Amino acid sequence: MYLALAIAAFVLAAWSDGKIKGGHWWWIPLGVGVMGSMLLYASSASQTMQGWMDVPISWVAQIFAGVLGESLPHQIIYGIIATGLLLITIADLAKDHSYNRQARTALVVAPIAAHGAGGWVGDIIATVHGSGADIVVSLVDGMFG
């Protein structure tokens, strides 16, 4: 159920971003995208997708190990990806609101990467997404029953 609602939120965010031009209304598509991101994190599909991401992540880790002779754990790669995606979203919020499309893309990938991130970075990302997912899920449950 949460995956379907997340897809609906991402579609609504993309549609509203195309319709709302200028002014101070830029936050509406991004807010809807954040809600979709939290719903995606709450869905079991995001953990399945994280399993799919393990294949290219393994390739990156193997290339790194082959070139530099040192292993690179998957948790570190996921943490780097999730942190970069967070920075893209913050750049949209703080600097230039024309990055909404990139921020929405980041909001789609971030909850998937958050499941694989480790260490304190992964803990922070998981806490933010987990608590945000709890809030959005309770709002959605209240709206639709």
C-alpha positions as a LaTeX table, in Angstrom:
\begin{tabular}{lrrr}
\hline
Residue & $x$ (\AA) & $y$ (\AA) & $z$ (\AA) \\
\hline
Met1 & 0.00 & 0.00 & 0.00 \\
Tyr2 & 2.74 & 2.47 & 0.90 \\
Leu3 & 4.55 & 1.93 & $-2.40$ \\
Ala4 & 1.39 & 2.84 & $-4.35$ \\
Leu5 & 0.92 & 5.96 & $-2.22$ \\
Ala6 & 4.61 & 6.87 & $-2.65$ \\
Ile7 & 4.29 & 6.58 & $-6.44$ \\
Ala8 & 1.15 & 8.72 & $-6.34$ \\
Ala9 & 2.97 & 11.34 & $-4.24$ \\
Phe10 & 5.94 & 11.41 & $-6.64$ \\
Val11 & 3.63 & 11.77 & $-9.64$ \\
Leu12 & 1.71 & 14.57 & $-7.89$ \\
Ala13 & 4.99 & 16.30 & $-6.99$ \\
Ala14 & 6.20 & 16.17 & $-10.60$ \\
Trp15 & 2.85 & 17.39 & $-11.90$ \\
Ser16 & 2.61 & 20.25 & $-9.40$ \\
Asp17 & 6.21 & 21.29 & $-10.08$ \\
Gly18 & 5.28 & 21.73 & $-13.74$ \\
Lys19 & 2.17 & 23.73 & $-12.87$ \\
Ile20 & 3.48 & 25.97 & $-10.09$ \\
Lys21 & 5.81 & 28.58 & $-11.51$ \\
Gly22 & 7.70 & 31.19 & $-9.55$ \\
Gly23 & 6.76 & 32.80 & $-6.31$ \\
His24 & 7.03 & 31.23 & $-2.91$ \\
Trp25 & 5.00 & 28.12 & $-3.76$ \\
Trp26 & 8.07 & 26.05 & $-4.76$ \\
Trp27 & 7.88 & 24.13 & $-1.46$ \\
Ile28 & 4.61 & 22.37 & $-2.36$ \\
Pro29 & 6.13 & 19.91 & $-4.89$ \\
Leu30 & 9.12 & 19.34 & $-2.65$ \\
Gly31 & 6.90 & 18.75 & 0.40 \\
Val32 & 4.80 & 16.23 & $-1.50$ \\
Gly33 & 8.02 & 14.59 & $-2.69$ \\
Val34 & 9.28 & 14.36 & 0.91 \\
Met35 & 6.02 & 12.66 & 1.89 \\
Gly36 & 6.49 & 10.22 & $-1.00$ \\
Ser37 & 10.05 & 9.55 & 0.11 \\
Met38 & 8.91 & 8.75 & 3.63 \\
Leu39 & 6.16 & 6.45 & 2.32 \\
Leu40 & 8.71 & 4.70 & 0.12 \\
Tyr41 & 10.97 & 4.17 & 3.13 \\
Ala42 & 8.03 & 2.68 & 5.04 \\
Ser43 & 7.22 & 0.23 & 2.24 \\
Ser44 & 8.86 & $-3.17$ & 2.09 \\
Ala45 & 9.54 & $-2.50$ & $-1.60$ \\
Ser46 & 12.35 & $-0.10$ & $-0.70$ \\
Gln47 & 14.22 & $-2.92$ & 1.05 \\
Thr48 & 13.72 & $-5.11$ & $-2.02$ \\
Met49 & 15.05 & $-2.31$ & $-4.24$ \\
Gln50 & 18.02 & $-1.91$ & $-1.91$ \\
Gly51 & 18.75 & $-5.58$ & $-2.52$ \\
Trp52 & 18.72 & $-4.87$ & $-6.26$ \\
Met53 & 21.15 & $-1.99$ & $-5.72$ \\
Asp54 & 23.56 & $-4.41$ & $-4.06$ \\
Val55 & 24.60 & $-5.70$ & $-7.49$ \\
Pro56 & 26.00 & $-2.41$ & $-8.88$ \\
Ile57 & 27.28 & $-1.49$ & $-5.41$ \\
Ser58 & 29.22 & $-4.78$ & $-5.38$ \\
Trp59 & 30.71 & $-3.90$ & $-8.75$ \\
Val60 & 31.86 & $-0.53$ & $-7.44$ \\
Ala61 & 33.35 & $-2.16$ & $-4.35$ \\
Gln62 & 35.16 & $-4.78$ & $-6.46$ \\
Ile63 & 36.56 & $-2.14$ & $-8.83$ \\
Phe64 & 37.74 & $-0.11$ & $-5.86$ \\
Ala65 & 39.37 & $-3.18$ & $-4.32$ \\
Gly66 & 40.95 & $-4.17$ & $-7.64$ \\
Val67 & 42.38 & $-0.73$ & $-8.35$ \\
Leu68 & 43.47 & 0.30 & $-4.87$ \\
Gly69 & 43.84 & $-3.09$ & $-3.20$ \\
Glu70 & 41.59 & $-2.18$ & $-0.28$ \\
Ser71 & 38.06 & $-3.36$ & 0.36 \\
Leu72 & 35.19 & $-0.89$ & 0.45 \\
Pro73 & 32.18 & $-2.01$ & 2.50 \\
His74 & 28.73 & $-1.61$ & 1.00 \\
Gln75 & 27.58 & 0.40 & 4.02 \\
Ile76 & 30.11 & 3.12 & 3.21 \\
Ile77 & 28.99 & 3.35 & $-0.42$ \\
Tyr78 & 25.35 & 3.54 & 0.62 \\
Gly79 & 26.22 & 6.19 & 3.22 \\
Ile80 & 28.04 & 8.30 & 0.61 \\
Ile81 & 25.10 & 8.00 & $-1.79$ \\
Ala82 & 22.54 & 8.90 & 0.88 \\
Thr83 & 24.61 & 11.86 & 2.12 \\
Gly84 & 25.04 & 13.19 & $-1.42$ \\
Leu85 & 21.32 & 12.90 & $-2.03$ \\
Leu86 & 20.62 & 14.76 & 1.21 \\
Leu87 & 22.95 & 17.57 & 0.10 \\
Ile88 & 21.08 & 17.85 & $-3.22$ \\
Thr89 & 17.79 & 18.23 & $-1.35$ \\
Ile90 & 19.30 & 20.81 & 1.03 \\
Ala91 & 20.69 & 22.76 & $-1.94$ \\
Asp92 & 17.17 & 22.91 & $-3.37$ \\
Leu93 & 15.74 & 24.12 & $-0.07$ \\
Ala94 & 18.40 & 26.67 & 0.76 \\
Lys95 & 19.94 & 27.91 & $-2.45$ \\
Asp96 & 18.15 & 27.48 & $-5.75$ \\
His97 & 14.60 & 26.22 & $-6.02$ \\
Ser98 & 15.05 & 25.35 & $-9.69$ \\
Tyr99 & 16.64 & 22.09 & $-8.48$ \\
Asn100 & 13.23 & 20.62 & $-7.63$ \\
Arg101 & 13.55 & 17.89 & $-10.29$ \\
Gln102 & 16.94 & 16.78 & $-8.94$ \\
Ala103 & 15.65 & 16.98 & $-5.37$ \\
Arg104 & 12.67 & 14.79 & $-6.24$ \\
Thr105 & 14.99 & 12.24 & $-7.86$ \\
Ala106 & 17.12 & 12.33 & $-4.73$ \\
Leu107 & 14.01 & 11.77 & $-2.63$ \\
Val108 & 13.23 & 8.63 & $-4.62$ \\
Val109 & 16.69 & 7.08 & $-4.23$ \\
Ala110 & 17.51 & 8.25 & $-0.68$ \\
Pro111 & 15.10 & 5.94 & 1.20 \\
Ile112 & 16.40 & 2.97 & $-0.77$ \\
Ala113 & 20.02 & 3.85 & 0.01 \\
Ala114 & 19.12 & 4.56 & 3.64 \\
His115 & 18.38 & 0.87 & 4.21 \\
Gly116 & 21.96 & $-0.03$ & 3.28 \\
Ala117 & 23.90 & 2.79 & 4.96 \\
Gly118 & 25.87 & 1.93 & 8.07 \\
Gly119 & 27.64 & 3.61 & 10.97 \\
Trp120 & 26.44 & 6.80 & 12.59 \\
Val121 & 25.68 & 8.30 & 9.16 \\
Gly122 & 23.38 & 5.38 & 8.46 \\
Asp123 & 21.87 & 5.69 & 11.93 \\
Ile124 & 21.07 & 9.37 & 11.39 \\
Ile125 & 19.62 & 8.71 & 7.94 \\
Ala126 & 17.57 & 5.79 & 9.24 \\
Thr127 & 16.32 & 7.88 & 12.18 \\
Val128 & 15.26 & 10.77 & 9.95 \\
His129 & 13.55 & 8.50 & 7.44 \\
Gly130 & 12.08 & 6.25 & 10.11 \\
Ser131 & 10.56 & 9.07 & 12.15 \\
Gly132 & 9.42 & 10.86 & 9.01 \\
Ala133 & 7.85 & 7.65 & 7.75 \\
Asp134 & 6.03 & 7.20 & 11.07 \\
Ile135 & 4.60 & 10.72 & 10.81 \\
Val136 & 3.52 & 10.38 & 7.17 \\
Val137 & 2.12 & 6.89 & 7.70 \\
Ser138 & $-0.01$ & 8.13 & 10.60 \\
Leu139 & $-1.23$ & 11.05 & 8.47 \\
Val140 & $-2.08$ & 8.74 & 5.57 \\
Asp141 & $-3.77$ & 6.22 & 7.85 \\
Gly142 & $-5.84$ & 9.04 & 9.30 \\
Met143 & $-6.82$ & 10.29 & 5.84 \\
Phe144 & $-7.70$ & 6.96 & 4.25 \\
Gly145 & $-8.44$ & 4.78 & 7.26 \\
\hline
\end{tabular}
